[in-house]
């Protein structure tokens, strides 16, 4: 079997040099640093000792991102609610009956993968399609911590928590 050389297209307009030779079937790796956040399509192709080149590989999608997803509670907010209906503004969320918990989760670079809803550190539901929501219909009493985690496609996560009073 012939030795092979490899060249990488890093998806940012730069390419590696031809790397090698490597024995056919030998695993090889290369490294690269991106200077800007973004979504990059990385490709590789090979060349043998006689100069015959392969086609470019299918792209591998790689996300470079350091920012966290943004989360905003849209319901409940500081108000009194009765069976999902906002009655009047209040000092904190006061909920009687069920409520549709709603958040806006955004990530400008990679997008949102999923949103998880917790009550008192216990996972209740997750949602992968905006608008992100969960119906809290379990009869509960007194103070509870309502917590939301948003995960972006790059693997970053953020959380937002509010304290609520819920009855019934």
QUIVEN-V394836 format. One record per helix or strand of 3 or more residues. SS is the DSSP state (hx for helix, st for strand). FROM is the first residue (numbers start at 1). TO is the last residue. Records with the same first field share a line. If there is no record, write none. Layout:
# QUIVEN-V394836
SS: FROM-TO / FROM-TO
This chain:
# QUIVEN-V394836
st: 3-9 / 19-23 / 38-48 / 60-64 / 70-75 / 79-82 / 85-89 / 93-96 / 99-106 / 112-119 / 122-127 / 132-136 / 141-152 / 157-167
